[in-house]
Amino acid sequence: MSENFCIQRFIEDEEGLTVVEYVVGAGALALAMGSFFGAFDDILVAEISSIFSG
């Protein structure tokens, strides 16, 4: 009974998780950006080059 209570308290506790949540969010954002820039690398380079070349 007390083991279930400890697990329930751990799940419901929202303090102290903010750092972990930020790290997971930053990792997901970095992965998404890496995937985006990896997929559209040639297109982005061509567009940026055309902007700066006039």
CORRA-V279967 format. One record per residue. N is the residue number from 0. BURIAL is # if it has 16 or more other C-alpha atoms within 10 Angstrom, else .. Layout:
n=(N/N)
burial=(BURIAL/BURIAL)
This chain:
n=(0/1/2/3/4/5/6/7/8/9/10/11/12/13/14/15/16/17/18/19/20/21/22/23/24/25/26/27/28/29/30/31/32/33/34/35/36/37/38/39/40/41/42/43/44/45/46/47/48/49/50/51/52/53)
burial=(./././././././././././././././././././././././././././././././././././././././././././././././././././././.)
